[in-house]
Amino acid sequence: MKSFRFALIQVTPLLFSYLFVGLAAGLLLHAAGYGVLWAFFSALFVYAGSMQIVMVSLLASGAPLPVVAAMAFFINARHMFYGIGFVDRFRAVGGWRYPYMALTMTDETYSVLCSVQYPPDVDGNKADFYIQLLCHLFWVFSCTTSALIGSLLPVDLSGIEFSATAFFVTVVVNQWRGCGSHIPAVTGFASAAVFYFLIGPDNFILPALSASLVALVFLRERVAGEKKRGAPHA
């Protein structure tokens, strides 16, 4: 139980962000006409935070599943790189927990696992597992509960889909202010604008994402240089 209590203490600050983003995802699913079971299973199996918010709009607009899958890949591809650094650490846990931990790595759990220091009386392997399990369970709880509340309360949810737009605007503004290079944001905006006008609002997302990816691969050294120059000096 010491490992569990230690993990709970580590993830408690994260639960607040999981709560509010999960509430938005669940309410969006309800407003789009998807029931509580959709919220539960999407949180359980998709478990992708911002992607679940994007997914609601895509499903509601009738987007093909390959488009949804490609969007999920582009938005969450960074998680593969997160997991590479923890392969040996997760393998030491063993059994079914190894693939589970590889599949449930998030930005928040990655930051905790990178910085956590275990006291001698805590089993680090168990604590790693509990950190990811607790975050996953709380995300499922947040999404499911909010969808249930939306179905039970006579509340007009018209316009709540704007929370997805507001969420991503906040992310972009935060990146613009905190990142040493503005090239990724400008590249994404330019690609989206070009393909929006070239092929229309229904089909521009995947070409825009692909063009942004290719452009940033060629510009990666310049981006790294600008970020290095913009980093604060000790």
Protein Blocks (a to p, Z undefined) as FASTA:
>chain_A
ZZmmmmmmmmmmmmmmmmmmmmmmmmmmmmnopafklmmmmmmmnonojmmmmmmmmmmn
opafklmmmmmmmmmmmmmmmmmmmmmmmmmngpjllmmmmmmccfklmmmmmmpccdfk
lcfklmmmmmmmmmmmmmmmmmmmmmmmmmmpccdfehklmmmmmmmmmmmmmmmmmpmb
fklmmmmmmmmmmmmmmnojklmmmmmmmmmmmmmmmmmmmmmmmmmmmpccZZ
